[in-house]
Amino acid sequence: MLVNASSVALSTVKRYLDGDSDVDHRGAFARGSDAVLEHGVRKSLGLLARKFTMGPNIESACARASRAELATGNKMHSFDMLGEGARTEKDAARYLAAYVHAGKHIARSGVRSPQMSVKLSSLSPRFDELSRRETLPKLVASLGALVGDPAARDDDDFTIFVDAEEQNRLELTLAVVEATVREHAPKSIGVVVQAYGRRAMPTLEYLRELATTYPGTKFKVGCHTGPHTTALAL
């Protein structure tokens, strides 16, 4: 509700500033009012950004998370990039490079139980069942590059989680996870499961089977229940 109300208010002010309103209200403001309104808009956006994001980049996000953990002593953080989703192969390569950079920084940031969430849809523009034959090897290579990176291998606490996406991508997601573990043998890998989904229990059973089949890899599960995600180890 807060986000919706704020969005309406900000869009209304923007119409005043841009002169896009059906009625010209600019005569009601002094010339200096535009600067005041613009400052208010920027301030509001900044408050919303700090409420729902940790920082504009991974460096500032890790620094803020570290301060929060030192201040309270009972917080942990899992890092995720907002808005990713590859539309082209160029996008996928750019997101992979960003994930690699973020993973290295998170692993050495000093935050408690460092974790990073990865969306497979950001690593391929064709992440769907119709493109399974073409997409699966590429996704396994990309995810393998992340979980096999020295940052992931050298830090026993650092875990890369494969984020949950649409239900029609669940089987392909699990196939990518299994093939990645089989081919790259990471120390650990995490999978986010939508705990409210009808296939949650079969998914957890399958992940337990994978943990038994590949004992050299520690499987972690993030049970997503809406606003919160709880990490478990298998």
Backbone torsions as a table, in degrees:
resi	resn	phi	psi	omega
1	MET	NA	-42.4	178.4
2	LEU	-60.3	-44.8	-178.9
3	VAL	-64.4	-43.9	-179.4
4	ASN	-63.1	-45.4	-180.0
5	ALA	-63.9	-41.7	179.7
6	SER	-65.1	-39.7	-179.6
7	SER	-63.6	-42.7	178.8
8	VAL	-63.0	-44.7	-178.7
9	ALA	-62.9	-43.4	-178.6
10	LEU	-67.2	-40.4	179.9
11	SER	-67.2	-34.8	177.8
12	THR	-65.2	-44.8	178.4
13	VAL	-62.8	-38.5	179.7
14	LYS	-61.7	-38.5	179.0
15	ARG	-63.7	-38.1	176.4
16	TYR	-63.1	-44.8	-176.4
17	LEU	-67.5	-38.5	-177.4
18	ASP	-84.7	-10.4	-178.7
19	GLY	73.8	26.5	-177.9
20	ASP	-93.0	-4.4	-178.7
21	SER	-67.9	152.2	179.7
22	ASP	-65.0	-29.8	179.0
23	VAL	-111.8	135.8	-178.5
24	ASP	-80.4	103.2	179.8
25	HIS	-96.2	0.2	-172.8
26	ARG	-65.3	-20.9	178.4
27	GLY	-69.4	-17.0	-179.9
28	ALA	-80.4	-9.3	-177.8
29	PHE	-112.9	144.2	170.4
30	ALA	-73.9	163.6	-178.1
31	ARG	-57.2	-37.3	-178.6
32	GLY	-73.3	-9.9	-178.2
33	SER	-67.8	-31.3	178.8
34	ASP	-58.1	-43.0	179.9
35	ALA	-66.0	-38.0	178.7
36	VAL	-65.3	-44.3	179.3
37	LEU	-64.4	-42.1	179.5
38	GLU	-61.8	-41.3	177.5
39	HIS	-62.6	-40.6	179.1
40	GLY	-63.5	-40.7	178.8
41	VAL	-63.7	-47.4	179.9
42	ARG	-61.9	-39.4	179.5
43	LYS	-65.6	-41.8	180.0
44	SER	-64.8	-43.0	178.1
45	LEU	-62.7	-38.3	178.2
46	GLY	-64.0	-41.1	178.8
47	LEU	-64.5	-43.0	178.4
48	LEU	-64.3	-40.5	-179.5
49	ALA	-62.6	-44.0	-179.5
50	ARG	-69.7	-25.0	179.4
51	LYS	-73.1	-39.1	-170.8
52	PHE	-113.4	-5.3	175.6
53	THR	-135.4	154.8	-178.4
54	MET	-86.2	-22.9	-178.9
55	GLY	174.3	163.3	-179.4
56	PRO	-74.5	-15.1	177.3
57	ASN	-148.8	170.0	-173.5
58	ILE	-68.0	-30.5	-179.4
59	GLU	-64.6	-49.5	-179.2
60	SER	-70.3	-32.7	178.7
61	ALA	-65.2	-43.5	178.4
62	CYS	-65.4	-39.5	179.4
63	ALA	-63.3	-43.1	178.9
64	ARG	-66.8	-40.4	178.9
65	ALA	-63.6	-41.2	178.9
66	SER	-61.7	-42.5	178.5
67	ARG	-63.1	-41.4	-179.6
68	ALA	-65.2	-39.0	180.0
69	GLU	-69.0	-38.0	177.7
70	LEU	-67.9	-33.8	-176.5
71	ALA	-74.5	-35.0	-174.7
72	THR	-106.5	-38.1	179.6
73	GLY	82.1	-4.5	-178.3
74	ASN	-130.4	22.4	180.0
75	LYS	-110.5	148.4	170.4
76	MET	-133.4	156.0	-175.3
77	HIS	-131.0	139.7	170.2
78	SER	-118.8	132.2	-171.3
79	PHE	-101.9	139.2	-179.4
80	ASP	-141.9	144.3	174.5
81	MET	-92.1	139.3	-178.5
82	LEU	-93.2	139.0	170.1
83	GLY	86.3	5.0	-177.8
84	GLU	-75.9	154.2	-179.7
85	GLY	166.2	106.8	-173.0
86	ALA	-73.3	134.9	173.5
87	ARG	-109.0	-20.0	179.3
88	THR	-137.9	167.0	176.1
89	GLU	-63.9	-31.6	177.3
90	LYS	-64.1	-41.4	175.4
91	ASP	-59.8	-45.2	-178.2
92	ALA	-60.5	-42.6	178.8
93	ALA	-65.0	-38.2	-179.9
94	ARG	-67.3	-42.3	179.3
95	TYR	-68.3	-37.4	177.1
96	LEU	-60.9	-44.9	178.4
97	ALA	-62.5	-38.5	178.8
98	ALA	-66.5	-39.7	177.5
99	TYR	-64.0	-42.8	179.6
100	VAL	-61.2	-45.8	178.7
101	HIS	-61.9	-45.8	-178.9
102	ALA	-64.4	-41.8	-179.2
103	GLY	-60.5	-43.4	179.2
104	LYS	-62.8	-39.9	-178.4
105	HIS	-71.5	-41.1	179.7
106	ILE	-63.6	-42.0	-176.7
107	ALA	-61.2	-33.0	-177.7
108	ARG	-105.7	12.0	-175.7
109	SER	-78.2	-21.8	-179.0
110	GLY	89.6	3.9	178.5
111	VAL	-71.4	155.8	-176.3
112	ARG	-74.5	130.3	179.0
113	SER	47.7	64.0	-173.6
114	PRO	-63.0	134.1	-178.8
115	GLN	-140.2	151.2	174.9
116	MET	-137.2	134.3	179.7
117	SER	-97.9	136.0	-177.5
118	VAL	-124.2	133.6	175.6
119	LYS	-99.4	124.8	179.3
120	LEU	-65.3	-27.3	178.3
121	SER	-67.6	-15.0	176.6
122	SER	-88.9	-10.6	-178.8
123	LEU	-101.9	-2.1	177.5
124	SER	-156.9	134.7	177.2
125	PRO	-78.3	-4.5	-177.3
126	ARG	-129.4	53.9	-179.3
127	PHE	-86.3	79.3	-180.0
128	ASP	-154.5	162.5	-176.0
129	GLU	-63.3	-33.5	-179.1
130	LEU	-64.2	-24.1	-178.8
131	SER	-109.3	20.6	-174.7
132	ARG	-53.9	-48.8	-175.0
133	ARG	-60.0	-38.2	-179.1
134	GLU	-82.1	-37.8	-170.8
135	THR	-82.2	-36.8	-173.7
136	LEU	-55.2	-50.0	-179.7
137	PRO	-62.2	-36.9	-179.9
138	LYS	-67.8	-41.0	179.3
139	LEU	-67.6	-38.5	178.0
140	VAL	-63.1	-40.6	178.3
141	ALA	-65.2	-43.0	-178.7
142	SER	-68.1	-47.5	179.2
143	LEU	-65.9	-35.8	176.8
144	GLY	-63.3	-35.5	177.3
145	ALA	-64.8	-29.6	-179.8
146	LEU	-80.7	-51.8	-177.0
147	VAL	-73.9	-20.0	178.0
148	GLY	-94.3	0.6	179.1
149	ASP	-65.8	144.6	179.0
150	PRO	-52.9	-31.4	178.9
151	ALA	-62.2	-36.7	179.5
152	ALA	-79.9	-34.0	-176.4
153	ARG	-79.5	-33.5	-173.6
154	ASP	-83.5	-20.8	-179.1
155	ASP	-108.9	110.4	-176.7
156	ASP	-65.7	-24.1	-177.8
157	ASP	-86.1	-22.0	-175.0
158	PHE	-77.2	127.2	-178.3
159	THR	-131.7	136.0	173.7
160	ILE	-99.0	122.8	179.5
161	PHE	-99.8	135.2	171.7
162	VAL	-86.4	117.4	-173.3
163	ASP	-72.6	151.9	175.7
164	ALA	-77.2	139.8	177.1
165	GLU	-128.4	-154.9	-177.0
166	GLU	-60.4	149.2	-177.6
167	GLN	-60.8	-30.5	180.0
168	ASN	-73.1	-3.3	176.0
169	ARG	-107.6	3.6	-173.5
170	LEU	-63.6	-48.4	-177.1
171	GLU	-64.0	-39.2	177.9
172	LEU	-66.8	-38.4	177.1
173	THR	-59.7	-46.8	-179.4
174	LEU	-66.5	-34.5	177.0
175	ALA	-64.6	-39.1	177.7
176	VAL	-65.4	-43.0	179.7
177	VAL	-61.8	-47.2	-178.4
178	GLU	-62.2	-45.8	-178.9
179	ALA	-66.3	-35.8	179.0
180	THR	-65.5	-44.3	178.8
181	VAL	-65.5	-40.7	-178.7
182	ARG	-65.7	-40.5	-174.1
183	GLU	-89.7	-28.5	-172.9
184	HIS	-114.0	-13.7	176.3
185	ALA	45.9	58.1	179.1
186	PRO	-69.5	158.6	176.6
187	LYS	-63.6	-39.3	179.5
188	SER	-151.4	158.4	174.8
189	ILE	-153.9	144.7	-179.9
190	GLY	-117.0	150.3	177.5
191	VAL	-133.4	128.0	176.8
192	VAL	-89.2	127.9	-178.8
193	VAL	-115.6	132.9	176.4
194	GLN	-76.4	100.6	-172.0
195	ALA	-65.0	-21.2	-179.5
196	TYR	-87.3	-5.7	-178.3
197	GLY	-77.4	154.3	-179.0
198	ARG	-67.1	-24.9	-178.1
199	ARG	-98.2	15.5	-177.6
200	ALA	-62.3	-49.0	-177.5
201	MET	-65.6	-46.0	174.9
202	PRO	-60.0	-34.6	177.9
203	THR	-65.4	-43.4	178.6
204	LEU	-64.9	-37.8	177.5
205	GLU	-64.3	-40.8	179.1
206	TYR	-64.6	-40.7	178.8
207	LEU	-66.2	-34.4	176.1
208	ARG	-66.2	-37.6	176.4
209	GLU	-63.7	-40.3	178.1
210	LEU	-63.8	-40.2	179.5
211	ALA	-63.0	-33.1	177.4
212	THR	-74.9	-37.9	-178.5
213	THR	-70.7	-35.3	-177.8
214	TYR	-120.4	75.5	-175.6
215	PRO	-66.5	-16.5	179.7
216	GLY	-75.7	-11.3	179.4
217	THR	-113.4	129.4	176.6
218	LYS	-85.1	121.2	178.7
219	PHE	-94.6	130.8	175.6
220	LYS	-119.7	143.8	-177.6
221	VAL	-121.2	131.0	172.0
222	GLY	-104.1	113.6	179.8
223	CYS	-87.7	107.1	-176.3
224	HIS	-89.2	118.7	-178.4
225	THR	-115.2	16.7	-178.1
226	GLY	122.8	-104.6	-179.0
227	PRO	-79.9	-11.8	-174.6
228	HIS	-127.7	149.7	174.9
229	THR	-129.3	124.1	-178.9
230	THR	-106.9	126.7	-177.9
231	ALA	-90.4	133.8	176.7
232	LEU	-129.3	153.6	177.8
233	ALA	-109.5	137.3	177.6
234	LEU	-96.8	NA	NA
